[in-house]
């Protein structure tokens, strides 16, 4: 099973990341990736970009040196009603929207409050992927969460970075339970590198271990085909009309 795309990366604009778009494209091309999404944090993240950075991504070419680009954001869930820090007029311009809970943007509540936040955000038509939902700092009802993703046609991320640092220590058991439930209900999943430096783009080793452990069917994994991901996004109204390309040198 070959993974050809990465839906979760952060450039220097996120404030606590260390690479540019050019850096990412260089490494993505070397690794044979066909598509990369740039998903800098929303503005409520301390040190994060201004909303105008998120909105002006139309200047980024659709393809750079043979690597297709999606213009995106990792939006911050900011309350237990599932509101996020990106207004609709900016969401409409994007190709891909991740939503996630960060303890610097919202305090962890009760299991019921956290579950409400992460399920209510899925009512937002522009949200495509729920990022790192296995974080034990935000206890959730896993069955209710995955069922909601099924009903609302959202993708669940198994976040590779989660297993590589201490920011979400203890997530593995939750991620296994989430992946198993996603397989049971037929919910789309995606491995996200959550790269904060270009060398980590396309790094899915630990996420793949989870998929292999639960024997996740390839048809449910979005990373194996850019056409599969784009079909999902087009069905939600994304048009990808701008065909600007930076040629391969």
Secondary structure, 3 states (H helix, E strand, C coil): CCCCEECCECCHHHCCCCCCHHHHHHHHHHHCCCEEEECCECCCCCCCCCHHHHHCHHHCCCEECCEEEEEEEEEEECCCCCCECCCHHHHCCCCEEEEECCCCCCCCCCHHHHHHHHHHHHHCCCCCEECCCCCCCCCCCHHHHHHHHHHHCCEEEEEHHHHCCCCCCCCHHHHHHHHHHHHHHCCCEEEECCECCHHHCCCCHHHHHHHHHHCCCHHHEHHHCHHHHHHHHHHCCCCCCCCCEECCC
